[in-house]
Amino acid sequence: MDHILKEELWRSIPVCFFSFLILALINESGYLAIDAILMFILAIIVTIAHVLLMVWYRKKEGLESSSIFFILDHIGNPKFNDEENTKNGLNNKKNHLNIIFIILIYVAYIIASLMYNVNQILWILVLILMGGTFANIFLFGNDIHQKYYQKWSTFYLITSFFIFLRYLILSYSIIPLIKGFLLVAIVSLVFLKVYLHFKNY
C-alpha cells in the first residue's frame, strides 16, 4: 500500500470520530433531524472526502511529512522548498507550539463554560488571543509572494471553525452566527481589496 494513503487512512480514524461528534452536536441542537445511522454515513462520507483530498494534495505537492502542522504550513506557504523549510524550522516549531498553546486555552475555556457560568469577557480575551496568534501565523507570517486572498482564506476558515465549534458545544443559536460570518467575510474582503488597490500604487 502507498505510504501516503496508509498514513491518511490512520488519520481518518480521528477525523471520522470528530465528524460524527460535530454532526451529533448539530443534530442535538435541532438543526438536523436524522438518526444515528445516517449521521455515521455522513461522517464516513466526510472522512472519505478528507482522505482523498489529503492524498491528492500531498502527492501533488510532494509532501512526505504526515504532520498536520507541516501540511497547514505548506497550505499557508506553498512556495517554501525543502531548503527554506529547513532554514525556517525554528519558526515553524514556534508556530506549532503557539497553535498547541491556543488549542489548550480554547479547550480549557470550553470545559470551564460547560461546568461553570463563565463571564463572556473571558471569551473575548480568548478570541483576541486566538485571532492574534492565527493572524501572526497564517496572515502575516507567510511568504511575501503568496497571494493575500489565500492568506486571508486560511486565517478566516480556521478562526471561523473554532468560533463555530464553540457555538455548537455550548448550544448557542447558529443562524445569527452564520449571518455574522458572511457579513465579516464581505466587509473584510472589501477592505482587503481596497488595501491591495492602494498598495499597488
N, C-alpha and C positions, 0 to 999 in steps of 0.2 A: 504493500500500500504506500502511496505517496506520503512523505513525511509531513508535508504541509496539511494535507487532508486529514491525516491522523491527529495532528495537533488541534485542528479546528473541531474535529469530532469530540475530542476530550473537552474542549472549551464549550461545546454545545450543551453539556450537562448542566452547568450553572445557568447558561443562557435560557434553556428550556424552563428551569425552575423559576427564575425571576420573571420570565414571560408569563408563566402560569399565575404567579403571585400577583403581578400587576393587573392581569385580566380579572383575577378574583376580586381584587380591591375595587376595580371599576364596576364589576357586576354587583358587589356588595353595596356600592354607593348608589345603585339604581340606574346607572347609565347604560347597562346592558341587561338583558333578560334571557340568559342562556344557562343551560345546565353544565355540570362539571365535565361531561364527556366532550361537549362542543368547545369548552374552554381549553381542554387538553389538546384537542385537534388544532385549535387556533395557535396555541403555544408551540406545537410541533411545526406548523407552517412557518411561524416567525423564526424558529430555530433553524429550519432548513434554509430559509432565505438568508439568514445571517451566515451560516456555514458557506453557502455558495458565494456570497458576496466577499467574505474574507479570503477564501481560497483564490477567487479570481483576482482580488486586489493584490494579495501577497505575491502571486505568481507574476502578475503584470509588472509590479514594481521591484520584483526580485528580493523580497523581504524574507530572510531566513529566520529572524528572531520572531518568536511567538508572543513576546511580551506585549500586552495591550498598551502599555505606556509608550513603547517604541513605535508601535503602529500609529497611535494617536499623534506622536511627534512627527511621524512621516506624513500623515494626512495633513497636519497643520503646516508642514515644512517640507514639501516633496522634492525640493531641489538639492537637499543635502545628499552628498555622496558619502562613501564609506570613510574617506579621509576626513571630511568635515564632521561626520558623526563622531569619529574618534576624538578629534580636536575639541569638540563641544560636549564630550562625555560628562564632564563635571557639571555643566549647566543642565544637561538632561537629567542627571541624577538628582540635582537640586529640585528640578521641576517635579520629578516623581515623588520626592519626599513631601513637597508642598501639596501635591494632589492628595496623597495619603493623609496628610495632616488635616486638610479641609474635609475630606470624607469622614474622618473620625469625629471632627467637631459637628458635622452635619448629623451623623448617626446619634451622637450624644444628645443633640438638641431634639431630635425626633423622639428618642426614648423618654427624655425629660418631659416633653409635651404630652406624651401618652399617659404618663404617670402623674404629672402634676399640672396645675394651672399656670403655665409659663407666660410671663408678660411678653406681649408682642414686640416690645422694644428689643428683646433678645433675638428674635427672628431678623429684625432689621440689621442688627450687628452681624449676625451670621451671613446674611445676604450680601452686605457690604464686603465682608472679608472674603467670601466665596467669589463674588464678582470681581473684586480686585485681583485675586490670585489667578483666576482663569483668564482675565484680561491680560495680565502680565505674561502669562504663558502662551495663550493662543492668539491674542490680538496684537500685542506689542513685541513679543519676544521671538517672533518668527522671522524667516528670511525676508530681507527688504525687497527681494524680487518677486515675492509671492503676491498674488492678486489680493487687494483689500477685501473684495467681496467674499473670497474663500476664507480669509481670516475671520471676517465678521460672522459668516455662516457657522464655522466651527465653534466659535465662542458662544453665539446665540443659542445654538441647538443644545450644547452641553449644559449651559446655565439653565435653560428652559426645562430640561429634563429633570434637574434636581428640584426646581420650584414646583413642577407638575407632580412629581412624586410625593412631595410634602403634602400637597392638597389632597392627593388620593389617600395617603396613610391616615391623615387627620380628619378625613371625611368632610372636607370643605367643598363648597359648590365649585364645580369645574367650569361651567359655562362662562361666568364673568372672567375667569382666569384666561380662557381661550381668547375671548374678545380683547383682553388686555395684551396678550401675546401678539395678536395681529396688529393692534394699534402701535405697540412699541416697535414691532418689526417695520411697519410702514414709515413711522416717524424717523427711526434711526437710519433707515435706508435713504430717506430723503436728505437727512443731514450728511450722510456719508457721500452721497452723490454731489451735493453742494461743495463739500470739503475737497473732494477729488477734482472738481471743476476748477476751483480757485487755486488748488495746489499745482495744477498743470500750467498755470500762467505765471 
